């Protein structure tokens, strides 16, 4: 335990010495590409449900399927892509996934203009985008680890986290105005263009990337698909983090539709008030991501990981007490601010810890397995909590999710072992 703390403090001190250094031109382009893609995603936030309702006159079950079924099928489709990505240069994979997402999204305005847009097409686009998104995240994590030294990973992840929350603040309001003036199809087009810009940014990063070494037997076998999960479950640090993040993210996201039902339905909040309740607290994410590095420098990575991971679980239960009027709105803003502040600290520390504890030739498979599990569990829990909300009422279901979240800190790692950079066994073919 003491050795783990010393390792965390030593990494923190090294980070403090290097924090003023630039991370280089290649990272700058990668960061810019990430910002472009994230902004496009938030500009188009809620566009598909609006298209389904306003253009295709879809019902509640069909709208729910866009987020739950589309994400789940996309996650399953991405399973074989993790091993496939592992043994390829990551930058071309990133560019390809951006182009795939852009092309899939562009079919929506094209079909709309021709008058042939269908719900099935929307669902298929959701599947393709979800699978490409998982693959992109897996490849980007592996690419980042080869691009920067270990002591710069937290700085880089904190910048990504800040960018994510910044785009969360400005994207939905701008997207809402664009939808009001031009319709929801326009924001889908903007999202597609953002992925083109991301691809151009990654291509502009340049630099030489060595092809990963692989064994002579290049055939992909069925057991190769499970390599990522096997690697996670065998690691004493990754395993608890894996279960913690999958359960935490799933329960938090599962309660959001129920909160929308309460606020927009029963309590009569206007759409702008509902948007404000989630946009304003995102400032906490900016603040938290700025605090992550100084906190790690002072207290060590493991302590910051455990404390921020535990404190973030305390907030969601407060949403069960939401009420109509100004007091209720302020309550949601306060709870969401506290939650997002803690997540802003936790996320870059946890992301860095995950990269540090994953061998270089296992990063793509591990991150792919992680993302597949997170998306699938979120879809499953969202569907389950929708049924609980119908049976018990939205407020009771939100409270139940909050109670279960209070137990998630028990899944955080008790100690952090020394990071490993080489696989324990010979890599399998992919």
N, C-alpha and C positions, 0 to 999 in steps of 0.2 A: 504493500500500500504506500509506504514512504517513498519507495523507488519510483512508483508511478507519479506521485506528487512532484518529486524532484525533476523527473522528465518533463512534466507539464510546465514547471517554472522555468527550466532551462530553455525549452522551446519558446516560452513567452519572452524571456530576456533576449534571445536571438531575434525574435520578431520585433521587439522594441528597437533594437539597434538598426534593423533594416527597414523599418516602417516608412522612413522618409525617402527611400529609393524608388525610382520609377520601376514599373514592372515590365517595361519594354514595349516596343512597337507592336509585336505580334499580339500580346495581351490586349493592347489598346484597341486593335481592330476586333478582336474577339469580344471585348466588352461592348464596343459600339454595336456589333452585330446582335449581341444579346439584348441590348436596349431597344433596338429597332423591332426585333421580334416580340419582345414583351409589350411594347407600346401598341403594336398592332393587335395583339391578343386582347388587351383591355379595351381598345377602341371597339372591338367587335363583341365585347362582353354582352351576353344575352341576345345576340342577333339571331341565332338559330331558332330559339323558342319563339321570338317575335315573327320570324318568317313563317314558321310552322302554323302559328295562330292566325296571323293577319293575311297571309298569302294563300296558305293551303288549308286553312280552317280546321286545323288538327285539334283533337280533344286532349284532356289532361294526361291520359295514359300515353299517347303518342309523344307529347312534349317531354314527359318524364323519361321515355325511352331514349330520346336524343342524348341525354346526359348519362343515364345509367347503363343502358344496353350498349350504346355506342362506345362508351369508355371501356366497358368490360370486354366486348368483342375485340376492340382495338388492342387491349392489353394482352389477350390470348394470342392475337396475331403477331405480337411483337416478341413472343417467347423465343422462336428460332433465330431472331435477328441478333440477340446478344452474342452467342458464339460466332456468328457470321462477322460481326463487327470487330471482335477481339483480334483477329489476325489480319486486319486491313489497316491501311493508313487512315487516321481518324479525320483529318481535314477534308478529304474528298467525300467521306461518309456524311459529315456535317453539311457540306454543300448540297449533296444529293437529297438529304432529308428535308432541307429548306425548300428545294425545288419541288419535291413531291408534295409538301404541304401547300405550297403556293399553287401548283397546278390543280390539286384537288379542290381548293377553295374557289379558284377561278371558274370552275364548272358551274358554280351556283349562280353568279350573275349572268353567265352565258346562257344557261338554261332558262333563267327568269326572263331575259330579253327575248328569247325565242318562244316563250310561253309553254315550255315543256317541263318545268320544274316539278318534281314529285317528292313526297315524303321519303320514299325509299332512297332517292338520291341524297337527301340530307343525311339520312342515317349512314349511308355508305361513306360519305365525306367525313362524318364524325369518326368512323372506324379507321379510315386511312390516316386522318390527322392524329388520332390518338396513338396509333402504332408508330408513326413517324416521329411523334413527339418523344415517346419512350426511347426510341433508338437514338435520336438526337441527344437526349440527356445523357445516355450511357456513353456515347462517343465523346461528348464534350467534357465529361469528367475525366476520361482517359487522356484526352488531348491536353487538358489543363495540367494534369500531373506530369506529363512529359515536357510541358512548356516552361514550368516554373519550378524552382527548388522548393523543398518541403516547407522551409520557413516563410515562404511568401504565400502559401496557399490560403491561410486565414485572411490575409489582406485582400486577396483576389475574391474569395467567397463573400467577404463583407461588402465589397463593391458590387458584386452581383445582387446581394440581398438589398442594398440601398436602392439600386436601380429598379428592382422588382417592386418595392414599395412606392417609389416615386411614380412609376408608370401606373400603379394601382390608384394613386391619388388623381392623376390628371387624365388617365385614359377613359374611364367610364363617363365623366361629365362631357368630355369632347365627343365621345361616341354617341352619347344621348342627344347632343345637339345635332350631330350629323344625321342620326336616325330621324330626328324631328324634321329636318329640312329635306333630306334626300332619301330616307327610308332605310330599313335595316340591311338591304342588299349592298348599299354603298359601303357600310363598315366591313362587310365580308370582303369586298374588293380591297379596302385599305389593309386588312389583315393579310391578304394574299401578297400585296405589294411589299408589306413589311418583311415577309419571308424572302422575297427577292433581294431586298436591301441587305438582309442578314447574310444571304449567300454571297453577295458581292463583297461585304465586309470581311467575311472569313477567307474568301479568295484573295483579297488584298493583303491579308496578313502575311502571305508568302512564307518563306523559310523552308528548309529541308526537313522532311519527316521520314525517318528510317522506317522501313517496313518491318513489322514485328516478326520475330523468328518463330517458326512453327516446326513441328515434327514432320517427318516424311509422309506419314499417313494423314492425308488431308480430308478424308471422308468424315462427314458429320454423322455421328451416331446418336441414337435416342438418348443415351445417358448424358451426352454433351449438353443437352438442353437444360439439365438440372444442375450444371456445374456452379452457376451463380448461387443458387440456394444452398448447395452443399458447402460452399466456401463460407457463406454467411453463418450458417448454423454451427460450423466447426470453430468459429472464432469467439472467444469469451467476451470481447468488446462489441463486435458487430451484432452478435445474436440478440442481446437485450435491446440494443438500439433499434434493430429491425422491427421487433415486436412492438416496442414503444411507439415508434413513429407511425407504423401502419395503423395501430389502434387509435392513437391520438388524432391523426389526420382524418381517419374515417369517421370517428364520433363527432368531431367538430363540423365536418362538412355535412354529415347526416342531419344535424339539427338546423342547418341554415334554411332549407325549404319550409320547415315548420315555423321558424321565426318569421319568415316572409308571410306565411298565412296569418299569423297573429297580427303582425304590424299592418299589413296592407288590407287585410280582411276585417277581422274582428275589431281592431282598435282604430281603423280608419286613417292611418298615416298616409300622407300623399307620397307618390313615387320619389319626389325630390327629398323628402324627409328620410325615406328609407335609404336612398343613395347616400345622403349626408351621414347617416348613422354608421356607414361602413367606409366611406371615403375619408372623413376627418380622422378617425383613429389610425389610419395608415401612417400618419405622421409618427406614431409610436414605432413603427417598423424602421423608419429612417433613423430615428434616435437610437433604437436598439442595435441596429447594425453598426452604427458609429461607436457604440460602447463596447462591442464585442472584443475588439483587439486590445484596448486598454485594460479591460477586465481580465483577459487571459494573461496579459503581461504581468499583472499584479498578483492574481490569485492562482494561476495555472489553469490549463484547459479542462481538466477533469472536474474541478470544483465548479467552474462556470457552467459546464455542461449539465451537471446534476442539479445545481440550484436553479438555473433558468428553466430547465426541463420540468422541475417540480413546481415552481411558482406559476408557470403558464397553465398548469392543470387546475389551479384554484379558481380561475376567472369564469369559465363557461357556465358554471352552476348559477351564477347571478342572472343569466338570461331567462331563467324560469320565473323571475319576478317582474318581468317587463309589464308595463301598464300603459294605458292610453295617456295622451297629453304630453306636455313638455317634460315632466318628471320621468316618464317612461322613456322618452327619446334620449334624455341625458343619461339615464341608466345604461341604455344599450351602448351609447358612445363611450361611457366610462369603462364598461366591461370589455368592450372590443379594444379600447386603447391599451388597457392593462395586458390583455391577451396578446395583442400584436407586438407590444413593446418586448415582452418576454420572448416571443417567437423571433423577433428581430435579433436578439442576442443569441438565442439557442441555435437557429438555423445555420449560420456560417460556422459556428464552432462544431456542430454535429457533422456538417458536410465535410469540413476539414478532417475531423477525426475519422470519418468513414474512408476518405481517400488515403490517409496515413496508414490505416490498418488493412489496406487492400494491396496485394502484390501487383506490380506493374502489369503483369500479363493476365490479370484477372479482373481489371477495373471495369471493362465494358460488360462482361457477363454479370458481375456483381451488381453494378448499377442498373442494368436492365432487369434483373430479377427483383431488385428492390422496387423499381418503378412499376413493374407489372403487378406486384403484390399490393402496393399502395393504391393503384388505380382500381384494381379488382375489389379490394376490401372496402374502399370508399363507395363504389357502386353498390356492393352488397348491403352495406350498413345503411346507405341512403334509402334503398328500397325497403329494408326492414323497418327503419324508423318512420317511413311513410305509412306503413301498415300500423305501427304502434300509435302514430299520431291519430289515425282514423279510429282506433279502438279506445285509446285512453285520453285523447285530446292532445292538442299541440303542446300546451304548457307542461303537462305531465311527462310527455315524451322528451321534451327539452331538458326537464329536470332529471330524468333518468339518465340521459346522456351525460349530463354534468356530474352526476354521482359516480358513474363508471369512469369518467375522466380523472376523478380524484385518486383512483387506484393506479393510473398509468405510471406515476413516478416509481412504483415498485419494480417496473421493468427496466429502469435505467441501470447502466453498468455500475456495479459497486466499486470497481477499480478499473483503471485503464492500463492495459499491458503495453509493453514497448512496441511501437509500430513495426510491422514486418514489411519488407520491400521485395522479398523473393518468395515464390510459392514453395509450399512444403512438399509438394509432389510434382512429378513431371506434368506439364500442361497437356491437356487433351486436345485433340484436333477439333477444328470448328469449321 
